[in-house]
Amino acid sequence: MNRIKHIIVIALACGWVFTPGVAQAGNGDRAGQAGSSELLINPWARSSGWGGLGIANSMGVEAMFLNVAGLPFTEKTEVSFSHTQWLKGSETNINAGGVALKVGEASAIGFAIMAMDFGDIQETTVNQPEGGLGYYTPQFFNISASYAKAFSNSIYGGVTFKIISQSIADVKASGIAFDAGIQYVTGWNEEQNDLKFGITLKNVGSPMKFSGDGLSFRGDPPEESNYQMTIEQRAERYELPSLVAIGSSYDWKLAEQHMLTIAAAFISNSFTEDQIGLGVQYTFKERFSFRGGYKYEKDITSSDDTMTASKGLSGGVTVEVPMGKTGKSLGIDYSYRTSEFFDGTHGFGIRLSL
């Protein structure tokens, strides 16, 4: 009887996301019309192990990316660092660091930074297409500040403000965006916390625009003369890749020290195809965790028609090492995301719970 009950709960918690009316939504016609697409990349090794599907059960530092409403689940202080080899072979790396602090009994604040490293790129011109002029290094930064609060034993909410910066030596763009999220916790176990729902709105902000000396050049004026003038090219504004994500999760206690968590999510993107995903995580003694997930979008299985580098599959592992008898612990995370090109994406993380 209990097994039947568990199956029903999982269906209610996860199956709704695959209904035809939801799954057929999409905005593929607007693909490529937004900028700052790095805002869609999950830089954290733990949550990316099951495709970033933890909209309903994210917590701590990584909640600032997935759903800021999970920030109050931080016990005291959490410090996290992560390094991602994005599409290994492309020489693109992502570094992220963050801290989450419990403030009082019901609130928490968090700060995080994400930086992308593209390496040194050879400078070229129309007259010298083979280079030889030196190198330049793009700099992409996202800086976040978050606040979240537990409004009751079941309802949690929060907001994140982000500063976005993209630049090279002579061209740059910057902007501000915010995220907002809610988590609802319920269930049928003694603590009534095994079933969770979450919704988040992300990357809402004003359009951004590139500017700088790199968009100008020396040219001749319209009429014949013996001097040159500086001509500036106008850059078009671009929108941010805003989205709405809805998720649910269910914790199934298999035995005293064994836990199985199933999570599902639907992500409605404003400028590309919508996504649906399902993930599973197994935890033993809260010390070892194994997780995997699959995130699907239209044409993702077609090499000719797909609009993403991802192939949808992901997996990861976490090891929690206790630090004495004080309750402090050290977490080590690894994740892998499959890709159409290059050798996939590898994430490595370390987390201190103080």
C-alpha positions as CSV (number, residue, x, y, z in Angstrom):
1,M,0.0,0.0,0.0
2,N,2.8,2.4,0.9
3,R,4.5,1.7,-2.4
4,I,1.3,2.5,-4.3
5,K,1.1,5.8,-2.4
6,H,4.6,6.7,-3.3
7,I,4.0,6.1,-7.0
8,I,0.9,8.3,-6.9
9,V,2.8,11.1,-5.1
10,I,5.6,10.9,-7.7
11,A,3.1,11.1,-10.5
12,L,1.4,14.2,-9.0
13,A,4.7,15.9,-8.2
14,C,6.5,15.3,-11.5
15,G,4.1,14.1,-14.2
16,W,2.2,17.3,-14.6
17,V,5.1,18.9,-16.3
18,F,4.8,16.6,-19.3
19,T,1.3,17.4,-20.2
20,P,0.8,18.2,-24.0
21,G,-0.5,21.7,-23.4
22,V,2.7,22.7,-21.5
23,A,5.2,20.8,-23.6
24,Q,4.1,22.3,-26.9
25,A,4.9,25.9,-25.8
26,G,8.0,27.4,-27.3
27,N,9.7,30.6,-28.7
28,G,12.1,29.2,-31.2
29,D,11.4,32.0,-33.7
30,R,13.0,34.5,-31.4
31,A,16.2,32.5,-30.9
32,G,19.3,34.6,-31.3
33,Q,17.5,37.9,-30.6
34,A,18.7,38.1,-27.0
35,G,22.1,38.7,-25.5
36,S,24.0,37.9,-22.3
37,S,23.2,34.2,-22.8
38,E,25.8,33.3,-20.1
39,L,22.9,34.1,-17.7
40,L,21.4,30.8,-18.7
41,I,24.6,28.7,-17.8
42,N,24.5,27.0,-14.5
43,P,28.1,27.4,-13.1
44,W,27.6,25.2,-10.0
45,A,28.8,21.6,-10.1
46,R,26.3,20.1,-7.7
47,S,23.0,21.3,-9.2
48,S,24.2,20.9,-12.8
49,G,24.6,17.2,-12.2
50,W,20.9,16.7,-12.8
51,G,20.5,19.5,-15.3
52,G,19.6,22.3,-12.9
53,L,16.2,20.8,-12.3
54,G,16.1,21.6,-8.6
55,I,13.7,24.5,-8.9
56,A,11.7,23.2,-6.0
57,N,14.4,21.9,-3.6
58,S,17.5,24.1,-4.2
59,M,19.1,25.5,-1.1
60,G,22.2,27.4,0.0
61,V,24.5,29.2,-2.4
62,E,23.3,27.3,-5.5
63,A,19.8,28.4,-4.8
64,M,20.8,31.9,-5.9
65,F,21.0,30.6,-9.5
66,L,18.2,28.0,-9.5
67,N,15.5,29.5,-7.2
68,V,16.5,32.1,-4.6
69,A,13.6,31.0,-2.4
70,G,15.8,28.1,-1.3
71,L,18.4,30.4,0.4
72,P,16.8,30.3,3.9
73,F,17.5,26.6,4.1
74,T,21.1,27.6,4.8
75,E,21.8,26.3,8.3
76,K,24.4,28.9,9.3
77,T,27.0,29.8,6.7
78,E,27.9,28.2,3.4
79,V,30.8,29.0,1.2
80,S,31.0,27.5,-2.3
81,F,33.5,27.6,-5.2
82,S,33.1,25.9,-8.6
83,H,35.1,25.6,-11.8
84,T,33.5,24.5,-15.0
85,Q,35.2,23.4,-18.2
86,W,32.5,24.6,-20.6
87,L,32.4,22.4,-23.8
88,K,35.8,21.0,-23.1
89,G,38.1,21.6,-26.0
90,S,36.7,25.1,-26.6
91,E,39.1,26.6,-24.0
92,T,36.2,28.3,-22.2
93,N,36.2,28.1,-18.4
94,I,33.7,29.4,-15.9
95,N,34.6,30.2,-12.3
96,A,32.0,30.9,-9.6
97,G,32.1,31.7,-5.9
98,G,29.5,32.5,-3.4
99,V,28.5,32.8,0.3
100,A,25.2,32.3,2.0
101,L,24.5,33.6,5.5
102,K,21.7,32.9,7.8
103,V,20.3,36.1,9.3
104,G,18.1,35.5,12.3
105,E,15.7,32.5,12.4
106,A,13.8,33.1,9.1
107,S,16.0,35.1,6.7
108,A,19.2,34.7,4.7
109,I,21.4,36.7,2.4
110,G,23.8,35.7,-0.2
111,F,26.5,37.0,-2.6
112,A,27.9,35.3,-5.7
113,I,30.1,36.1,-8.6
114,M,30.5,34.2,-11.9
115,A,33.3,34.9,-14.4
116,M,33.9,33.4,-17.8
117,D,37.4,33.0,-19.2
118,F,37.8,32.6,-23.0
119,G,41.6,32.7,-23.0
120,D,43.6,35.0,-25.2
121,I,42.1,35.6,-28.6
122,Q,44.3,36.8,-31.5
123,E,43.4,40.3,-32.8
124,T,42.7,40.6,-36.5
125,T,41.7,43.3,-38.9
126,V,40.4,43.5,-42.5
127,N,43.9,44.3,-43.7
128,Q,45.6,41.7,-41.4
129,P,43.1,38.8,-41.2
130,E,45.9,36.4,-40.1
131,G,46.6,38.4,-36.9
132,G,50.0,39.4,-35.7
133,L,48.7,42.4,-33.9
134,G,48.5,40.9,-30.4
135,Y,45.8,39.4,-28.3
136,Y,42.7,40.5,-26.4
137,T,40.8,38.9,-23.5
138,P,37.0,39.2,-23.1
139,Q,35.8,39.6,-19.6
140,F,32.3,38.5,-18.6
141,F,31.1,39.0,-15.0
142,N,27.8,38.4,-13.2
143,I,27.6,39.7,-9.6
144,S,24.6,38.7,-7.5
145,A,23.2,39.9,-4.2
146,S,20.2,37.9,-2.8
147,Y,17.7,38.1,0.1
148,A,15.2,35.5,1.0
149,K,12.9,34.8,3.9
150,A,10.7,31.9,5.3
151,F,7.2,33.4,5.6
152,S,6.0,30.2,7.3
153,N,6.9,26.6,7.7
154,S,5.7,26.0,4.2
155,I,6.3,29.2,2.1
156,Y,9.7,30.7,1.2
157,G,10.4,33.6,-1.1
158,G,13.3,35.7,-2.2
159,V,14.8,38.1,-4.7
160,T,18.2,38.4,-6.4
161,F,19.7,41.5,-8.0
162,K,22.4,41.0,-10.6
163,I,25.0,43.3,-12.2
164,I,26.0,42.1,-15.7
165,S,29.2,43.1,-17.4
166,Q,30.7,42.2,-20.7
167,S,33.8,43.9,-22.1
168,I,37.0,43.7,-24.2
169,A,39.6,46.4,-24.3
170,D,37.6,49.0,-26.2
171,V,33.9,47.8,-26.2
172,K,31.7,47.1,-23.2
173,A,28.1,46.6,-22.1
174,S,26.6,46.5,-18.6
175,G,23.2,46.1,-17.1
176,I,21.1,45.2,-14.1
177,A,18.6,42.3,-13.8
178,F,16.7,40.6,-11.0
179,D,15.3,37.2,-10.2
180,A,12.4,36.3,-7.9
181,G,11.2,32.9,-6.6
182,I,8.9,31.0,-4.3
183,Q,9.1,27.6,-2.8
184,Y,6.2,25.7,-1.2
185,V,7.0,22.7,1.1
186,T,4.4,20.2,2.1
187,G,4.0,16.4,2.3
188,W,2.8,13.4,4.3
189,N,5.8,12.4,6.4
190,E,6.1,13.4,10.0
191,E,8.0,16.6,9.2
192,Q,5.6,17.3,6.2
193,N,8.5,18.3,4.0
194,D,8.9,15.5,1.5
195,L,6.9,17.2,-1.3
196,K,8.1,20.6,-2.7
197,F,7.0,23.0,-5.4
198,G,8.8,26.0,-6.8
199,I,8.5,28.8,-9.3
200,T,11.0,31.4,-10.3
201,L,11.2,34.3,-12.7
202,K,14.7,35.0,-13.9
203,N,16.8,37.6,-15.8
204,V,14.3,40.4,-15.9
205,G,15.9,43.7,-16.7
206,S,16.3,46.6,-19.1
207,P,17.9,46.1,-22.5
208,M,21.7,46.3,-22.8
209,K,23.8,48.0,-25.4
210,F,27.5,47.9,-26.4
211,S,29.5,51.1,-26.6
212,G,33.2,52.2,-26.7
213,D,36.0,53.3,-29.0
214,G,36.0,49.9,-30.7
215,L,32.8,50.9,-32.5
216,S,34.4,54.0,-34.1
217,F,36.9,54.4,-36.9
218,R,38.8,57.1,-38.9
219,G,37.2,57.9,-42.2
220,D,36.8,60.6,-44.8
221,P,34.0,63.2,-44.5
222,P,31.3,63.3,-47.1
223,E,32.9,66.2,-49.0
224,E,36.4,66.3,-50.4
225,S,38.9,67.7,-47.8
226,N,42.4,67.2,-46.4
227,Y,41.4,65.9,-43.0
228,Q,39.7,62.8,-41.5
229,M,37.0,62.5,-38.9
230,T,36.0,59.9,-36.4
231,I,32.9,57.9,-37.4
232,E,31.0,56.0,-34.8
233,Q,28.8,53.0,-35.5
234,R,25.7,52.7,-33.4
235,A,25.1,49.4,-31.7
236,E,21.6,47.9,-31.4
237,R,20.1,47.3,-28.0
238,Y,19.4,43.7,-27.0
239,E,17.1,42.0,-24.5
240,L,18.1,39.7,-21.7
241,P,17.2,36.0,-21.8
242,S,14.3,36.1,-19.3
243,L,12.5,32.9,-18.4
244,V,10.0,31.3,-16.0
245,A,10.8,27.9,-14.4
246,I,8.3,25.7,-12.6
247,G,9.4,22.6,-10.7
248,S,8.5,20.0,-8.2
249,S,10.3,17.3,-6.2
250,Y,9.6,14.4,-3.9
251,D,11.8,12.8,-1.3
252,W,11.2,9.1,-1.0
253,K,12.8,7.6,2.1
254,L,13.8,4.0,1.1
255,A,15.3,3.1,4.4
256,E,16.8,4.7,7.5
257,Q,19.9,5.9,5.7
258,H,18.7,5.8,2.1
259,M,16.9,8.6,0.2
260,L,15.6,8.8,-3.4
261,T,14.7,12.3,-4.7
262,I,12.8,12.8,-7.9
263,A,12.6,16.2,-9.5
264,A,10.9,17.6,-12.6
265,A,10.9,21.1,-14.2
266,F,9.4,23.1,-17.0
267,I,11.3,26.1,-18.2
268,S,9.6,28.6,-20.5
269,N,12.3,30.6,-22.3
270,S,11.5,34.0,-23.9
271,F,14.1,33.7,-26.7
272,T,14.5,30.0,-27.4
273,E,12.7,26.7,-27.2
274,D,11.1,25.7,-23.9
275,Q,12.5,22.8,-21.9
276,I,11.1,20.0,-19.8
277,G,13.3,17.8,-17.6
278,L,13.3,14.9,-15.1
279,G,16.0,14.1,-12.6
280,V,16.8,11.5,-10.0
281,Q,19.1,11.7,-7.0
282,Y,20.1,8.9,-4.5
283,T,21.6,9.9,-1.1
284,F,23.2,7.6,1.4
285,K,23.7,8.8,5.0
286,E,23.7,12.4,3.7
287,R,27.3,11.7,2.9
288,F,27.2,10.3,-0.6
289,S,24.9,11.5,-3.4
290,F,24.6,10.3,-7.0
291,R,22.3,12.2,-9.5
292,G,21.4,12.3,-13.1
293,G,18.9,14.0,-15.3
294,Y,17.6,14.6,-18.8
295,K,16.4,18.0,-20.1
296,Y,14.5,17.9,-23.4
297,E,13.7,20.7,-25.9
298,K,12.5,20.6,-29.5
299,D,14.9,19.1,-32.0
300,I,17.6,18.4,-29.4
301,T,18.1,14.9,-30.8
302,S,18.6,16.2,-34.4
303,S,22.2,17.2,-35.2
304,D,20.9,19.3,-38.2
305,D,18.0,21.2,-36.4
306,T,19.1,21.4,-32.8
307,M,19.4,25.0,-31.4
308,T,21.6,24.1,-28.4
309,A,25.0,22.6,-27.9
310,S,23.6,20.4,-25.1
311,K,22.4,16.9,-25.7
312,G,20.3,16.9,-22.5
313,L,21.9,14.2,-20.4
314,S,23.8,15.0,-17.2
315,G,25.1,13.3,-14.2
316,G,27.0,14.0,-11.0
317,V,28.3,12.9,-7.6
318,T,28.8,14.5,-4.2
319,V,30.9,13.5,-1.2
320,E,30.3,15.1,2.1
321,V,33.1,14.9,4.6
322,P,32.3,15.8,8.2
323,M,34.7,18.2,10.0
324,G,34.9,17.0,13.6
325,K,31.8,16.9,15.8
326,T,30.7,20.5,15.3
327,G,28.4,19.8,12.4
328,K,30.7,21.5,9.9
329,S,31.3,19.6,6.7
330,L,33.2,19.8,3.4
331,G,31.4,18.9,0.2
332,I,33.1,17.9,-3.0
333,D,31.0,17.9,-6.2
334,Y,31.5,16.8,-9.8
335,S,29.1,17.0,-12.8
336,Y,29.2,16.1,-16.4
337,R,26.8,17.5,-19.1
338,T,26.8,15.9,-22.6
339,S,27.1,18.1,-25.7
340,E,26.7,17.9,-29.4
341,F,30.1,19.3,-30.1
342,F,33.4,19.1,-28.2
343,D,33.8,16.8,-25.2
344,G,31.0,17.8,-22.9
345,T,31.0,20.1,-19.9
346,H,32.8,19.2,-16.7
347,G,32.1,20.9,-13.4
348,F,34.1,20.7,-10.2
349,G,33.0,22.2,-6.9
350,I,33.9,22.5,-3.2
351,R,31.5,23.6,-0.5
352,L,32.1,24.5,3.1
353,S,29.1,24.3,5.6
354,L,30.1,26.2,8.7
